[in-house]
Amino acid sequence: MLRTRLVEPRDAEAIRGIYNVEVLESTVTFDLVPRSPAEQLAWVEAHSGGHPAIVAVDAADRVLGFILLQASSSLQTPLSFAAIAILTIIGVVLYYLLELLEHLLIPWHVSKRQPGAGPTL
């Protein structure tokens, strides 16, 4: 059973394990240096109040993941709207790009037929 709850100091080491893998092996963060246990505990303490972090835990209360509710919870409305606008633009561009690819690669597709143009299967 999966559930979510606010982060607690006892979650620091599990979050550090998740986060440091991403620091070392991916580009999902701008951090270049893994966090130490003390740095991670300070992060948890800083994100236990007004800028909460939420953890997903299993039935044994083991941390499976975490998320930081930063922009919307700290009343950074312009940042929240900018993120929504950027994601909307990306979505619209991808939609029309796929429409163009469909038109170019499969011109016989049923969505391109004119009404009354012949039998359909």
Buried (B, 14 or more C-beta within 10 A) or exposed (E): EEEEEEBEEEBBEBBBEEBBEEBEEEEEEEEEEBBEEEEBBEBBEEBBEEEBBBBBBEEEEEBEEBEEEBBEEEEEEEEBEEEEEEEEEEEEEEEEEEEEEEEEEEEEEEEEEEEEEEEEE
